[in-house]
Amino acid sequence: MTVWDDLVGQDKVSAALDAAARDADALVTAAAADRPPPEASRMTHAWLFTGPPGAGRNQAARAFAAALQCVSPDRALGGVPGCGFCDGCHTALLGTHADVSTVAAVGAEILVRDMRDTVRKSYTAPANGRWQIILVEDAERLNEKSANAVLKAVEEPAPRTVWLLCAPSVEDVLPTIRSRCRHLNLRTPSVEAVADMLMRRDGIEPEAAMAAARATQGHVDRARRLATDPAARERRAAVLRLPLRLDEVGACLRAAQELVDAAAEDAKQLAEEIDGKETEELKAALGAAQGGRLPRGTAGAVKDLEEMQKRRRTRTQRDSLDVALGDLTGFYRDVLALQLGSRVAIANGDTEDALDRLARGSSPESTLRRMEAIAACREALDRNVAPLLAVEAMTMALRAG
């Protein structure tokens, strides 16, 4: 199974990356043999992966990183880089390869201090891999200072360094950065392609796989979570019951509180799994004995870690809320489709009675206003409005129609 097998419905992107990985392999081989590089190459030092949520931007970038680091002996016999089994592929896909650095937004932005060490590392030679690779998962969240740091590194790259930037669209990245990148745009995979992946990779029954793929409208990660996690299915069911509960102001406020509390609980669970381990590992690295005091001068490092963890909890809560808002948007989309007599397939077939009830009891205009209220809530959360205030405003607007 090659590294490209996880790219669902992205045949053109896979083909382009496969060709670039072959040329990159030829460049490294020529340099090792002290031969001149090939005259024409589809490999370049900076790539920009764009596409809608769930299309697999980060997966495509990581698969490409694995192919570039592939050390399969079959390559010498004409094999394709990116076997998926060798040490280079395996560690790159897991995120543990020494020469593949990943930067992701912990909070609302990627700060310059989050990029400083990574940019410095981009100018060093690979430690044991074939390339020094920097993968920025949320390039749209680079602020002005961190974006300028990346721009300088992309403008003057080291010979064996590759930058892989991921963002929803090219407009989300500075023009000066995107003009120096080769652009690959991923599309939302079809429901059938996602369902096939769930059956083939996760052993999900066909009916359940199709239901999960249809409910998430081609979002690969959410479809997998919905198909494999009973708690995720229960959270979605609770969200889709919300439109029928908004019959009075008190119900709107209670529904908003429940949504925010559920998102906060998700963030808390993640923090409990990760924060304690990170703190203990940092203290051990700083030389603190088990349960003992920190050495003098190291308290600042622990404080920085705690601040990062707080930013991550806030981001996790907002991401969880965004999933719920996406489910609500899909629900009202189905209501609108019924009201207009559209032939578009219903995504939430398991809530057909509720869809019919709302479709008969409201107009298409009110449904559109409700969808706009959800979009306004998402925008407010992006602007760091307090989650409860944003969600309360949304539930009141959903009640008013």
C-alpha positions as CSV (number, residue, x, y, z in Angstrom):
1,M,0.0,0.0,0.0
2,T,1.6,3.3,-1.1
3,V,1.5,6.6,0.7
4,W,-1.0,7.9,-1.9
5,D,-3.7,5.4,-0.9
6,D,-5.0,7.7,1.9
7,L,-5.7,10.5,-0.6
8,V,-9.4,9.9,-1.2
9,G,-10.7,11.0,-4.6
10,Q,-7.6,13.0,-5.4
11,D,-6.2,11.2,-8.5
12,K,-4.8,14.2,-10.3
13,V,-3.1,15.5,-7.1
14,S,-1.6,12.0,-6.4
15,A,-0.3,11.8,-10.0
16,A,1.4,15.2,-9.8
17,L,3.0,14.5,-6.4
18,D,4.1,11.0,-7.6
19,A,5.8,12.6,-10.6
20,A,7.5,15.2,-8.4
21,A,8.7,12.6,-5.9
22,R,10.3,10.6,-8.8
23,D,12.1,13.7,-10.0
24,A,13.2,14.6,-6.4
25,D,14.6,11.1,-6.1
26,A,16.5,11.6,-9.3
27,L,17.9,14.9,-8.0
28,V,19.2,13.3,-4.8
29,T,20.6,10.3,-6.6
30,A,22.5,12.5,-9.1
31,A,23.9,14.6,-6.2
32,A,25.1,11.5,-4.4
33,A,26.8,10.3,-7.5
34,D,28.3,13.7,-8.2
35,R,26.5,13.9,-11.5
36,P,24.7,17.0,-12.9
37,P,21.0,17.2,-12.1
38,P,18.4,16.3,-14.7
39,E,17.6,19.2,-17.0
40,A,13.9,19.2,-16.5
41,S,12.3,18.5,-13.1
42,R,8.8,18.7,-11.7
43,M,10.2,19.1,-8.2
44,T,10.4,22.5,-6.5
45,H,11.3,23.8,-3.0
46,A,7.8,25.1,-2.0
47,W,4.3,23.7,-2.4
48,L,0.9,25.1,-1.5
49,F,-1.9,22.6,-0.9
50,T,-5.4,24.1,-0.9
51,G,-8.9,22.7,-0.8
52,P,-12.1,22.7,1.3
53,P,-12.2,21.2,4.9
54,G,-12.0,17.5,4.8
55,A,-10.5,17.2,1.3
56,G,-7.2,16.0,2.8
57,R,-4.8,18.9,2.4
58,N,-2.6,17.8,5.4
59,Q,-2.8,14.2,4.4
60,A,-1.6,15.0,0.8
61,A,1.3,17.1,2.2
62,R,2.3,14.4,4.7
63,A,2.1,11.7,2.0
64,F,4.4,13.8,-0.2
65,A,6.8,14.2,2.7
66,A,6.9,10.5,3.1
67,A,7.5,9.9,-0.6
68,L,10.4,12.4,-0.5
69,Q,11.9,10.5,2.5
70,C,11.3,7.0,1.1
71,V,14.4,4.8,1.5
72,S,12.8,1.6,0.0
73,P,15.5,-0.5,-1.7
74,D,13.0,-1.1,-4.6
75,R,13.7,2.4,-5.8
76,A,17.1,1.3,-7.1
77,L,15.2,-1.3,-9.2
78,G,12.8,1.3,-10.7
79,G,10.4,1.3,-7.8
80,V,8.2,4.3,-7.0
81,P,9.1,6.5,-4.1
82,G,6.5,6.3,-1.4
83,C,6.2,2.6,-0.7
84,G,4.5,3.2,2.6
85,F,6.5,0.5,4.5
86,C,10.1,1.6,4.8
87,D,11.4,3.5,7.8
88,G,11.4,6.8,5.9
89,C,7.8,6.5,4.9
90,H,6.6,5.1,8.2
91,T,8.2,7.7,10.4
92,A,7.1,10.6,8.1
93,L,3.5,9.4,8.1
94,L,3.5,9.1,11.9
95,G,5.1,12.5,12.4
96,T,8.3,11.2,14.1
97,H,10.8,11.6,11.3
98,A,13.8,13.7,12.4
99,D,13.8,15.7,9.1
100,V,10.0,16.4,8.8
101,S,9.0,19.3,11.1
102,T,5.3,20.0,11.5
103,V,3.8,23.4,12.5
104,A,0.1,23.7,13.4
105,A,-1.9,26.5,14.9
106,V,-2.2,25.9,18.6
107,G,-4.5,28.9,19.1
108,A,-6.1,31.4,16.7
109,E,-2.8,32.3,15.1
110,I,0.6,30.8,14.4
111,L,2.9,33.2,16.3
112,V,6.4,34.1,15.2
113,R,7.9,32.4,18.2
114,D,6.2,29.2,17.0
115,M,8.0,29.5,13.7
116,R,11.4,30.8,14.8
117,D,13.1,27.5,15.6
118,T,11.5,25.8,12.6
119,V,12.7,28.5,10.2
120,R,16.2,28.2,11.7
121,K,16.0,24.4,11.2
122,S,15.0,24.9,7.5
123,Y,18.5,26.2,6.8
124,T,20.2,23.1,8.1
125,A,21.1,19.9,6.1
126,P,19.0,16.8,6.7
127,A,20.1,14.8,9.7
128,N,19.5,11.3,8.3
129,G,16.8,11.8,5.6
130,R,16.9,12.8,2.0
131,W,15.3,16.2,2.5
132,Q,14.7,18.7,5.2
133,I,10.9,19.2,5.1
134,I,8.8,21.8,6.8
135,L,5.0,21.1,6.9
136,V,2.8,24.1,7.9
137,E,-0.7,22.7,8.4
138,D,-2.5,26.0,9.0
139,A,-0.8,28.4,6.8
140,E,-3.9,30.7,6.7
141,R,-3.3,31.3,10.5
142,L,0.2,32.7,10.0
143,N,0.1,36.3,11.4
144,E,2.1,39.1,9.9
145,K,5.3,38.4,11.7
146,S,5.3,34.7,11.3
147,A,4.3,35.0,7.6
148,N,7.3,37.3,7.0
149,A,9.6,34.8,8.7
150,V,8.3,32.0,6.3
151,L,8.5,34.4,3.3
152,K,12.2,35.0,3.9
153,A,12.9,31.2,4.2
154,V,10.9,30.4,1.1
155,E,12.6,33.2,-0.9
156,E,16.1,31.9,0.1
157,P,15.7,28.2,0.7
158,A,18.5,25.8,1.5
159,P,19.4,23.4,-1.3
160,R,17.7,20.3,0.3
161,T,14.8,22.0,2.1
162,V,11.2,21.7,1.0
163,W,8.3,23.8,2.4
164,L,4.8,22.3,2.3
165,L,2.0,24.8,3.2
166,C,-1.6,23.9,3.6
167,A,-4.5,26.4,3.5
168,P,-8.2,26.5,2.5
169,S,-7.5,28.7,-0.5
170,V,-4.7,30.7,-2.2
171,E,-6.4,33.9,-1.0
172,D,-5.6,32.8,2.6
173,V,-1.9,33.0,2.0
174,L,0.2,36.1,1.4
175,P,0.6,36.8,-2.4
176,T,4.4,37.0,-1.9
177,I,4.5,33.5,-0.4
178,R,2.0,31.8,-2.8
179,S,3.8,33.3,-5.8
180,R,6.9,31.2,-4.8
181,C,4.9,28.0,-4.4
182,R,3.7,25.3,-6.7
183,H,-0.1,25.2,-6.2
184,L,-2.2,22.0,-5.9
185,N,-5.9,22.3,-5.3
186,L,-7.8,19.4,-3.8
187,R,-11.5,18.9,-4.3
188,T,-14.1,17.5,-2.0
189,P,-14.2,13.7,-2.6
190,S,-17.4,12.1,-3.6
191,V,-19.6,10.4,-1.0
192,E,-19.0,7.1,-2.8
193,A,-15.2,7.5,-2.6
194,V,-15.4,8.3,1.1
195,A,-17.7,5.3,1.8
196,D,-15.4,3.0,-0.2
197,M,-12.4,4.2,1.9
198,L,-14.3,3.5,5.2
199,M,-15.2,0.0,4.0
200,R,-11.7,-0.7,2.7
201,R,-9.5,0.8,5.4
202,D,-11.7,0.6,8.5
203,G,-13.9,-2.4,7.8
204,I,-17.1,-0.5,8.1
205,E,-20.3,-2.1,6.9
206,P,-21.5,-0.7,3.5
207,E,-24.7,0.8,4.9
208,A,-23.0,2.5,7.9
209,A,-20.1,3.7,5.7
210,M,-22.5,5.3,3.2
211,A,-24.5,6.9,6.0
212,A,-21.4,8.4,7.5
213,A,-20.0,9.6,4.2
214,R,-23.4,11.2,3.3
215,A,-23.9,12.8,6.7
216,T,-20.4,14.5,6.5
217,Q,-20.7,15.4,2.8
218,G,-17.3,14.1,1.8
219,H,-15.3,15.2,4.9
220,V,-12.9,12.3,5.2
221,D,-11.8,12.8,8.9
222,R,-15.3,13.5,10.2
223,A,-16.8,10.5,8.2
224,R,-14.2,8.2,9.8
225,R,-14.9,9.5,13.3
226,L,-18.7,9.2,12.8
227,A,-18.4,5.7,11.5
228,T,-16.0,4.4,14.2
229,D,-16.9,6.5,17.4
230,P,-20.3,5.9,19.1
231,A,-19.8,9.1,21.1
232,A,-19.4,11.2,18.0
233,R,-22.6,9.7,16.6
234,E,-24.4,10.6,19.9
235,R,-23.1,14.2,19.8
236,R,-24.3,14.6,16.2
237,A,-27.7,13.2,17.1
238,A,-28.0,15.7,20.0
239,V,-27.0,18.6,17.7
240,L,-29.6,17.6,15.1
241,R,-32.4,17.5,17.7
242,L,-31.7,21.1,18.5
243,P,-33.8,22.8,15.8
244,L,-37.0,21.2,17.2
245,R,-36.3,22.5,20.7
246,L,-36.1,26.2,20.0
247,D,-39.7,27.0,20.8
248,E,-39.0,29.6,23.5
249,V,-36.3,32.0,24.7
250,G,-35.3,29.8,27.6
251,A,-34.9,26.8,25.4
252,C,-32.7,28.7,23.1
253,L,-30.4,29.7,25.9
254,R,-30.3,26.2,27.3
255,A,-29.5,24.8,23.9
256,A,-26.6,27.3,23.5
257,Q,-25.2,26.4,26.9
258,E,-25.3,22.7,26.1
259,L,-23.5,23.2,22.8
260,V,-20.7,25.2,24.5
261,D,-20.5,22.8,27.4
262,A,-20.1,19.8,25.0
263,A,-17.3,21.6,23.2
264,A,-15.6,22.5,26.4
265,E,-15.8,18.9,27.6
266,D,-14.2,17.7,24.3
267,A,-11.3,20.2,24.9
268,K,-11.0,19.0,28.6
269,Q,-10.8,15.4,27.6
270,L,-8.0,16.1,25.0
271,A,-6.2,18.2,27.6
272,E,-6.3,15.4,30.2
273,E,-4.8,13.1,27.6
274,I,-2.0,15.3,26.5
275,D,-1.2,18.2,28.9
276,G,0.0,16.1,31.9
277,K,2.3,14.0,29.7
278,E,3.8,17.1,28.0
279,T,4.4,18.8,31.4
280,E,6.1,15.8,32.9
281,E,8.3,15.3,29.8
282,L,9.3,19.0,29.9
283,K,10.2,18.8,33.6
284,A,12.2,15.7,33.1
285,A,14.0,17.3,30.2
286,L,14.8,20.4,32.4
287,G,16.3,18.1,35.0
288,A,13.6,18.1,37.7
289,A,13.4,15.0,39.8
290,Q,10.2,13.0,39.9
291,G,7.8,15.2,42.0
292,G,10.8,17.5,42.8
293,R,11.4,21.2,42.3
294,L,12.5,22.7,39.0
295,P,16.1,23.9,38.6
296,R,16.5,27.6,38.9
297,G,15.8,29.6,35.7
298,T,13.5,27.0,34.1
299,A,10.1,28.2,35.4
300,G,9.7,30.3,32.3
301,A,9.8,27.2,30.0
302,V,7.0,25.6,32.0
303,K,5.0,28.8,31.9
304,D,5.3,29.0,28.1
305,L,4.1,25.4,27.9
306,E,1.1,26.1,30.1
307,E,0.2,29.1,27.9
308,M,0.5,27.0,24.8
309,Q,-1.8,24.4,26.3
310,K,-4.3,27.0,27.2
311,R,-4.3,28.3,23.6
312,R,-4.8,24.7,22.4
313,R,-7.8,24.1,24.7
314,T,-9.4,27.2,23.3
315,R,-8.7,26.1,19.8
316,T,-10.1,22.6,20.4
317,Q,-13.3,24.0,21.9
318,R,-13.8,26.2,18.9
319,D,-13.1,23.4,16.5
320,S,-15.6,21.2,18.3
321,L,-18.2,23.9,18.0
322,D,-17.4,24.3,14.4
323,V,-18.2,20.6,13.8
324,A,-21.6,21.1,15.5
325,L,-22.3,24.2,13.4
326,G,-21.4,22.2,10.3
327,D,-23.9,19.5,11.2
328,L,-26.6,22.2,11.7
329,T,-25.8,23.8,8.3
330,G,-26.2,20.4,6.7
331,F,-29.5,19.9,8.5
332,Y,-31.0,23.2,7.2
333,R,-29.6,22.5,3.8
334,D,-31.7,19.3,3.7
335,V,-34.7,21.3,4.9
336,L,-34.2,23.8,2.0
337,A,-33.8,21.0,-0.5
338,L,-37.2,19.6,0.6
339,Q,-38.8,23.0,0.5
340,L,-37.6,23.6,-3.1
341,G,-38.3,20.1,-4.3
342,S,-34.6,19.7,-5.2
343,R,-33.2,16.4,-6.4
344,V,-30.1,16.8,-4.3
345,A,-29.5,13.8,-2.1
346,I,-30.5,14.2,1.6
347,A,-27.5,14.1,3.8
348,N,-29.3,13.4,7.1
349,G,-31.7,10.7,6.1
350,D,-31.8,9.4,9.7
351,T,-33.7,12.6,10.7
352,E,-36.2,12.5,7.9
353,D,-39.2,13.1,10.2
354,A,-37.7,16.3,11.7
355,L,-36.7,17.5,8.2
356,D,-40.2,17.1,6.9
357,R,-41.7,18.8,10.0
358,L,-39.5,21.9,9.6
359,A,-39.8,22.0,5.8
360,R,-43.7,22.1,6.1
361,G,-43.7,24.6,9.0
362,S,-41.4,27.2,7.5
363,S,-40.5,29.0,4.2
364,P,-37.4,28.7,2.1
365,E,-36.6,32.3,3.0
366,S,-36.6,31.6,6.7
367,T,-34.4,28.5,6.2
368,L,-31.9,30.7,4.3
369,R,-31.9,33.2,7.2
370,R,-31.2,30.4,9.6
371,M,-28.3,29.2,7.5
372,E,-27.0,32.7,7.5
373,A,-27.3,32.9,11.3
374,I,-25.1,29.8,11.5
375,A,-22.5,31.3,9.2
376,A,-22.5,34.5,11.2
377,C,-21.9,32.5,14.4
378,R,-18.9,30.8,12.7
379,E,-17.5,34.2,11.7
380,A,-18.0,35.5,15.2
381,L,-16.0,32.6,16.7
382,D,-13.2,33.3,14.2
383,R,-13.1,36.8,15.5
384,N,-12.7,35.4,19.1
385,V,-16.2,36.4,20.2
386,A,-17.0,34.6,23.5
387,P,-18.5,31.2,22.4
388,L,-21.6,31.4,24.6
389,L,-22.5,34.9,23.3
390,A,-22.0,33.8,19.7
391,V,-24.0,30.6,20.1
392,E,-26.8,32.3,22.0
393,A,-27.2,34.9,19.3
394,M,-27.4,32.0,16.8
395,T,-30.0,30.0,18.6
396,M,-32.2,33.1,19.0
397,A,-31.9,33.8,15.3
398,L,-32.8,30.1,14.5
399,R,-35.9,30.5,16.6
400,A,-36.9,33.7,14.9
401,G,-36.3,32.3,11.4
